[in-house]
Amino acid sequence: MKALNRCFSMIKSHIIPQIHSTSKKDRNKLLGNKSFVVWFTGLSGSGKSTLANNLEMKLNNDGILTYILDGDNIRHGLNKDLGFSEEDRKENIRRIGEVSKLMIDSGIIVLTAFISPFREDRNTVRKLLGDNEFLEVYVKCPVEICEERDVKGLYKKARGGEIKHFTGIDSPYEDPVNPEFILDTENTSLEKSSEDLYKFIKKKLSI
C-alpha cells in the first residue's frame, strides 16, 4: 500500500493544471447570471427532489440554464460503484461536490437533491466552492412524517431489515447549523415552499 501511495504521489507531481482563456466570469456574463449550487438536504421523503424539480421549471421559464443532480439518478451512473456505508456516503458527496464545481465553472445553476446526512461532508463541499456558491437549503421534515409518506417504500424496507444504514432509522441525520434557506415541508404547502424558494434564488442571480 505504501508503495502504491508513493506511485500515486509521483504521478500527481507531474500533473499541471491547464489555464484556459475563457473564465467562469466570462461564462456568467454570456448566460446573464451568476452560477452556484442550490444544495437541497433533508431526509428521504422530505420533498428535496420535488422542490428541485419545481425550482428548475420556474428558472427555466425565466431563461436560466440549470441542471439537477439527483441522488438516485447519480447512483445509477457516476456513483453506481458505491454502497451506503459511512465511507461510501462520504465519497458519494465528495464526487458530487467536484461535479458541482465543474458545472458552476461552466456557468450553470446546479440543483442537487441528496440526503447528505453529515455536516462535515456538506461543509467540505462548501469549502470546495467559491464565496456565495454554496446555498444550503434544508428541507425540514420530521422522520415520522417522512415515514408516513414513504414515497418510495424505503422506510418500510429499512424497518424490515432489507436496507441497512438508512438515514433516520439506523443511521443519523445531522441538521444544518446555519443553512441559507429552510423549507418546512411538514407545515408549508409544496406550492408556497416552491414559490418562497424561487423568490430567494432569483435575488442571487444578478451578476
N, C-alpha and C positions, 0 to 999 in steps of 0.2 A: 504493500500500500504506500509506504514512504517513497519507494522508487517511482511509483505511478504519479504521486503528487509532485515529485521533482520534475518528472517528464512534462506534466501539465504546466508547471511554472516556467519551464524553459520555452515551451510553445507560446505561452502568453507574452513572454518578454519580446517576442518577435511580431506581435500583433499591434499595429499602429493605426489608430482611428483615422479615417479619411475625412478631410474637411471639405464640405460642399459649398458651392457659391450661393445657392438658394437656402434661405433660413426659415425657421418657423415663423418669424415675424413677417417675412415675405408671403408665406402661405396664408397667414391670418389676414393680411391685407387683401390678398386675392379673393378669399372667401368672405371677407367683410365682418369677421367676428373673431374673438379670442377662442382658443381651444383649451379644453380642460376635461377632466373626468368627473362625472357625477357618479359617486360610488355608493350604490344602494346596499345597505347591510341590515340584516334582521333575520329572524327565524324563518324556517320553511313554512310557507302558508301566510306570511305576514303581508304579502302583496308586492314584493320587490319587482318581479318580472312584469306584472300588470302595470304598475306605475311607470316603469322604464319604457314600456311599450307605448303608453299613453303620452308620455313626455316626448318621445321620439316623433309620434304623429303630429303633435302640436308644433314642434320645432320644424319639422319637415314642411308643414303647411306655410311656415314663415320663410321657407327657402334656406334653412340652416342644415348643413350636412352633418349627419350623426351616424353612429354605429353602436349597436348593442352587443356587448359581450355577456352572454347569459351562462350561468353555472352549468346547467345540464347540457347545453349545446357544446360548450368548450370541452366537457368531459367525453364527448363523442369524437373529438378530433385531437386538438393540441395536447390535451391532458388525459387522453384515454389510458395512458400507462400508469396513472396514479390511483391509489386507493383512498381510504378515508381515515387512515391513521393520522395522528397529530403531525407527524413529519410530512406525510403526503399533502395534507391540507396546507401546510406552510409553503410547500413547493408549488402547489396549485395557485396560491395567491401571489407568490413571487413571480411566477411566469406571467400572470395576468397583469401585474404591475409593469413588467417590462414591455408587454404588448401595448398596454395603455400609453406608455411613454412614447413609443414609436408612432402611435396613431395621433397623439396630441401634437407631436412634432410635424405630422403631415397636415395639421390644421383642423382636424376633425373633432367634434364634440363626442366624447366617448361616454356611454352609459353602461355601467357594469352592475349586474344583479347576481351577487354572491352572498351566501350566508356570512362568509368571512368572520368566523366567531371570535377570533383572538385580536385584542387591541394591538399587540406587538406587531402582528402581520399587517394590519391596516396602517399603522404608523410607519412601518417600513416603506410601504408604497407612497405614503405622503412625503417622506423624506427623499424618495427617489425622484419626485416630480418638482417642478419649479414653484415659486410662490403663487398662491391662489389657483393652482392647477389641480388640486385635490379637494373636491367638495363632497364631504361625507354626509350622506342622507340616511338617517336612522329611521327605518320603517319599524316603528314601535308597536308591538302587539304581544300580549301575554301568551305563554306557551299553551295555556288552557284553551284560549280562543283559537289559536292556530291549529291545535289538535282537533277541536270541534269541526273546523273547516276541512282539514285533512284533504286538501285539494287533490293530491297525487296518491293518497293512500299510504304515505310513507310512515306516518306516526303509528298506524296500525301494524305495519311490518316491523317497525322498531320495537313496539310493545310485545310483539310475538317472537322477537329474537332473530328475525330474518335479516335485519340491518343492525350492525354494530357501530358504536361510536356516533350515534345520531344526535345531533345538536338539540339540546333541550330535554333529551331523555336520559342518555348515559354519557353525554359529552357536554361541557359547559358552553354558554354563550356569554361573552363579556360585553356589556352595554358600552357604547361610545361615551367618552367622558365629556367631550365638547364638540359635538358634530355641528356642521354648518347649518343643517336643517333637520327638523324632527317631524315625521308624519305619524300621527297616532291613528292607526287604521282600525283600532278597536272602537273608537268613539267618533271618528270622522268618516264621512262617506267617501267612496272612491272618487266621485266627481269633484268634490271640494278639495280633497288631497291633491288630485292631479292639477287642478287649477291653481292652488296655492303654490305648488312646487314650480309650475310653469312660470308664474309671475316672478318668483325668486330667481330662477335661472336666467330669464330674459334680461334682468338687470346686470348679470355678469358677463354678457356677451360683447358689450361695447369695447372697441379697441382703444 
